[in-house]
């Protein structure tokens, strides 16, 4: 499970490196989360943090 969370974290970091989130990057993140058919609490937390950054304007949806 730790490895799955690491994949999600890395996908988010790569996607947000430029401050923009593209549709393709969003899909990659979601695929990493759902890859093993189980969503962990840590994966949910990471996704919520991503959403929070979008809502606060720190990340622009491209």
Secondary structure by P-SEA (a helix, b strand, c coil): caaaaaaaaaaaaaaaccccccaaaaaaaaaaaaccccccaaaaaaaaaaaaaaaacccccc
